[in-house]
Amino acid sequence: MTGSFASAHASGTHWADITRACLTALGPVERENALGFVYVTDPLANDLGAIVDQLRLATGIEHWLGTVGIAILGQDASGAAAEYIDQPAISLMVGHFPADSFRLLEPEPGGLGSRLRALQPWRQTRHPGIALVHGDPSNPQLPVLMQQMTGDAGLYLIGGLSSSRTTVPQVAGRVGEGGLSGVLLAGDVAVVTGLSQGCSPIGPVHTITEAEQNIVMEIDGRPALEVFREEIGEVLARDMRKVAGFIFAALPIAGSDTGDYLVRNLTGIDTGKGWLAIGAEVAAGDGIMFTRRDRNSALADFERMLDRLKRRIDRPIRGGLYVSCVARGPNLFGPDAVETRLIAEHLGQFPLTGFFANGEISHDRVYAYTGVLTLFL
């Protein structure tokens, strides 16, 4: 791949001043075959359109991709890293790609069929395999939209769901709300990606033997709550209020060669019937295990993921995109940009941008409590 990547990040009080600070730190950039990434914290959600307009005017770069997060992150080429939360802030990255190697999928609340068909001539010649995407967590059709991209179009998705306490705009060419948007990358764009779980298993995989919708009644032929109490230990079992935010259900992904699983919240416990309610629909025959979420477990898995990525890299890293769960970052690891700094410690200094999501997207699934790192080589 030709061309360079550059990134910048800044905070302040007014969107225009923050944008100018980012542009100054970014420095001159080539606009030919360039794709810009822009992430803003939710105090700037309503200003995203104006920010993108100013970025286009100042850089001459037409194509921008991004969204809003309750927190965002950035690292410039010098290694200056930051994670911003509860303050107006912007993180930018500009990347240069081979000619005619990407196509934007604009944000619309409806289906993707017509947009994908419009790209069919380009898809037939450039063979895209990966799409970087952002989704609206309030859209009930999101699973259908993802299926259109993964099943129908054969794309591997990487990205996350917008997170905000106000509106959740996305930008992919234009600014909009409500759907799934992003960019399709041609087959000659070199990308590697990794996923880190934010929880660690506390027991083996069990089999659900009776369930209805999201209610787990029996596990391994026994009352679900009985199995759960054994897994979490005597101390927690004595006071079930302590499991909230610490213990979660996990659903193993069939066919995964890396042991991936989807973490879902425990939404209810019926001590009389011995049932568990979880944040997903399940059926008899599905696998289930239980996990705990704590800082040390999450850090250990994150560093393992970074080491696995390092072994797969055979050339310099040009730039990166990191999407982490909003329950991680400053909320789990503290205020010192821990995840962003660990990326630099393990992989070196390179332009990086990203945000903290309301759900992380990898392949064809929406995860929770995970971190998804994408590297451009």
Residue pairs with C-beta under 8 A, 6 or more apart in sequence:
1 96
1 97
1 98
1 188
1 189
1 190
1 318
1 376
1 377
2 33
2 96
2 98
3 30
3 33
3 34
3 95
3 96
3 97
4 96
4 318
5 93
5 94
5 95
5 96
5 318
5 319
5 350
5 351
5 376
6 26
6 27
6 29
6 76
6 77
6 93
6 94
6 351
7 26
7 74
7 75
7 76
7 77
7 91
7 92
7 93
7 94
7 319
7 351
7 352
7 353
8 21
8 22
8 23
8 24
8 25
8 26
8 74
8 76
8 91
8 92
9 22
9 25
9 72
9 73
9 74
9 75
9 76
9 82
9 84
9 89
9 90
9 91
9 92
9 353
10 18
10 21
10 22
10 25
10 89
10 90
11 18
11 82
11 84
11 87
11 88
11 89
11 90
12 18
12 21
12 88
12 89
13 88
14 88
15 40
15 44
15 47
15 50
15 51
15 88
15 90
16 50
16 54
18 44
18 88
18 89
18 90
19 51
19 54
19 55
19 58
19 90
20 54
22 90
22 91
22 92
23 55
23 58
23 59
23 92
25 76
26 59
26 92
26 94
29 59
29 61
29 94
30 96
31 59
31 60
31 61
31 62
32 96
33 96
33 97
33 98
33 99
33 101
34 59
34 61
34 63
34 94
34 95
34 96
34 97
35 61
35 63
35 64
35 65
35 94
35 95
35 96
35 97
35 102
35 183
36 55
36 59
36 61
36 63
36 64
36 65
36 92
36 93
36 94
36 95
37 64
37 65
37 66
37 92
37 93
37 94
37 95
37 321
37 353
38 48
38 51
38 52
38 55
38 64
38 65
38 66
38 90
38 91
38 92
38 171
39 66
39 67
39 68
39 69
39 72
39 73
39 74
39 90
39 91
39 353
39 354
39 355
40 47
40 48
40 51
40 66
40 68
40 69
40 72
40 88
40 89
40 90
40 91
41 68
41 69
41 70
41 71
41 72
41 84
41 85
41 86
41 87
41 88
41 89
41 90
42 68
42 69
42 70
42 163
42 164
42 165
42 166
43 87
43 88
44 51
44 68
44 88
44 89
44 90
45 68
45 164
45 166
45 167
45 168
45 169
46 166
46 167
48 66
48 68
48 169
48 171
48 175
49 169
49 171
49 175
51 90
52 64
52 171
52 175
55 61
55 64
55 92
56 62
56 64
59 94
61 94
63 102
63 104
63 173
63 183
64 171
64 172
64 173
65 104
65 132
65 134
65 171
65 172
65 182
65 183
66 134
66 170
66 171
67 134
67 162
67 168
67 169
67 170
67 171
67 355
68 162
68 163
68 164
68 167
68 168
68 169
68 355
69 162
69 163
69 164
69 326
69 355
69 356
69 357
70 85
70 163
70 164
70 165
70 326
70 356
71 83
71 84
71 85
71 163
71 326
71 329
71 330
71 355
71 356
72 83
72 84
72 89
72 90
72 91
72 353
72 354
72 355
72 356
73 81
73 82
73 83
73 84
73 91
73 322
73 324
73 329
73 337
73 339
73 340
73 352
73 353
73 354
73 355
73 356
74 81
74 82
74 91
74 92
74 93
74 340
74 352
74 353
74 354
75 81
75 82
75 340
75 343
75 344
75 349
75 350
75 351
75 352
75 353
76 351
77 349
77 350
77 351
78 349
79 344
79 349
81 337
81 340
81 341
81 344
81 352
82 337
82 340
83 329
83 330
83 335
83 337
83 339
83 340
83 356
84 91
85 329
85 330
85 356
91 353
91 354
91 355
92 353
93 319
93 321
93 351
93 352
93 353
95 318
95 319
95 351
95 376
97 185
97 189
98 186
98 188
98 189
100 122
100 126
100 186
101 126
101 185
101 186
101 188
101 189
102 183
102 184
102 185
102 186
102 189
103 119
103 122
103 128
103 183
103 184
104 172
104 173
104 181
104 182
104 183
105 112
105 115
105 116
105 119
105 131
105 133
105 172
105 180
105 181
105 182
105 183
105 184
106 115
106 172
106 173
106 174
106 176
106 181
107 134
107 169
107 170
107 171
107 172
107 174
107 175
107 176
107 177
107 178
107 179
107 180
107 181
108 115
108 176
108 178
108 179
108 181
109 136
109 139
109 176
109 177
109 178
109 179
110 179
111 141
111 144
111 145
111 148
112 145
112 148
112 149
112 179
112 180
113 148
116 123
116 148
116 149
116 152
116 153
119 184
123 153
123 184
126 186
126 187
126 188
127 186
127 187
128 155
128 184
128 185
128 186
128 187
129 154
129 155
129 156
129 185
129 187
130 155
130 156
130 157
130 158
130 184
130 185
130 189
130 191
131 149
131 155
131 156
131 157
131 158
131 159
131 182
131 183
131 184
131 185
132 158
132 159
132 182
132 183
132 185
132 321
132 374
133 149
133 157
133 158
133 159
133 180
133 181
133 182
133 361
134 159
134 160
134 161
134 162
134 170
134 172
134 180
134 181
134 182
135 142
135 145
135 146
135 159
135 160
135 161
135 162
135 170
135 179
135 180
135 181
135 359
135 361
135 366
136 142
136 161
136 162
136 168
136 170
136 177
136 178
136 179
136 180
137 161
137 162
137 163
137 168
137 358
137 359
138 168
139 145
139 178
139 179
139 180
141 179
142 161
142 180
142 366
145 179
145 180
146 157
146 180
146 361
146 364
146 366
147 364
149 155
149 157
149 180
150 156
150 157
150 363
150 364
151 364
155 184
156 363
157 182
157 361
157 362
157 363
157 364
158 193
158 321
158 323
158 361
158 362
158 372
158 374
159 182
159 323
159 357
159 360
159 361
159 372
160 323
160 355
160 357
160 358
160 359
160 360
160 361
160 372
161 357
161 358
161 359
161 360
161 361
161 366
162 168
162 169
162 170
162 357
162 358
163 326
163 355
163 356
163 357
163 358
167 177
168 177
169 175
169 176
169 177
170 176
170 177
170 179
170 181
171 181
172 181
172 182
172 183
185 191
189 376
190 315
190 376
190 377
191 374
191 375
191 376
191 377
192 309
192 312
192 313
192 374
192 375
192 377
193 362
193 372
193 373
193 374
193 375
194 305
194 306
194 308
194 309
194 372
194 373
195 260
195 305
195 360
195 362
195 367
195 370
195 371
195 372
195 373
196 298
196 301
196 302
196 304
196 305
196 306
196 370
196 371
196 372
196 373
197 260
197 261
197 263
197 291
197 298
197 301
197 369
197 370
198 263
198 293
198 297
198 298
198 301
198 325
198 327
198 328
198 332
198 368
198 369
198 370
198 371
199 248
199 250
199 263
199 291
199 292
199 293
199 297
199 298
199 369
200 291
200 292
200 297
200 298
200 300
200 301
201 250
201 261
201 289
201 290
201 291
202 231
202 232
202 247
202 289
202 290
202 291
202 292
203 231
203 289
203 290
204 289
205 252
205 287
205 288
205 289
206 219
206 220
206 227
206 287
206 288
206 289
207 219
207 220
207 285
207 286
207 287
207 288
208 216
208 218
208 219
208 224
208 282
208 283
208 284
208 285
208 286
208 287
208 288
209 218
209 219
209 220
209 221
209 284
210 216
210 217
210 218
210 284
211 217
211 218
211 282
211 283
211 284
211 286
213 281
214 267
214 277
214 278
214 279
214 280
214 281
214 282
215 275
215 276
215 277
216 224
216 249
216 275
216 276
216 277
216 278
216 282
216 288
217 223
217 224
217 273
217 274
217 275
218 224
219 227
219 228
219 288
220 227
223 273
223 274
223 275
224 274
224 275
224 276
225 269
225 270
225 271
225 274
225 275
225 276
226 274
228 276
228 290
229 237
231 290
232 243
232 247
232 290
236 242
236 243
236 246
236 247
240 269
240 271
243 266
244 266
245 293
246 292
246 293
246 294
247 266
247 290
247 291
247 292
247 293
248 263
248 264
248 265
248 266
248 290
248 291
248 292
248 293
248 369
249 263
249 264
249 265
249 266
249 276
249 278
249 279
249 280
249 288
249 289
249 290
249 291
250 261
250 262
250 263
250 264
250 288
250 289
250 290
250 291
251 261
251 262
251 264
251 280
251 282
251 286
251 287
251 288
252 259
252 260
252 261
252 287
252 288
252 289
253 260
253 261
253 262
253 365
254 287
261 289
261 291
262 280
262 365
262 367
262 368
263 291
263 293
263 367
263 368
263 369
263 370
264 278
264 279
264 280
264 368
265 278
265 279
265 368
266 276
266 277
266 278
266 279
267 277
267 278
267 279
268 276
268 277
269 275
269 276
269 277
270 276
270 277
282 288
293 327
293 332
293 369
295 332
295 333
298 328
298 332
298 333
298 369
299 333
299 338
299 342
302 339
302 342
302 371
303 342
303 346
305 371
305 373
306 342
306 343
306 346
306 347
306 373
307 346
309 347
309 373
309 375
310 346
310 347
313 347
313 375
313 377
314 377
315 377
316 350
316 377
317 347
317 348
317 350
317 375
317 376
317 377
318 350
318 351
318 376
318 377
319 350
319 351
319 352
319 375
319 376
320 343
320 347
320 350
320 351
320 352
320 353
320 354
320 373
320 374
320 375
320 376
321 352
321 353
321 354
321 373
321 374
321 376
322 339
322 340
322 343
322 352
322 353
322 354
322 371
322 372
322 373
322 374
323 354
323 355
323 356
323 357
323 360
323 361
323 371
323 372
323 374
324 339
324 354
324 355
324 356
324 357
324 360
324 370
324 371
324 372
325 356
325 357
325 359
325 360
325 367
325 368
325 369
325 370
325 371
326 356
326 357
326 358
327 368
327 369
328 339
328 356
328 369
328 371
329 339
329 356
333 339
339 371
340 352
343 352
343 373
347 375
359 366
359 367
359 368
360 366
360 367
360 368
360 370
360 371
360 372
361 367
361 372
362 370
362 372
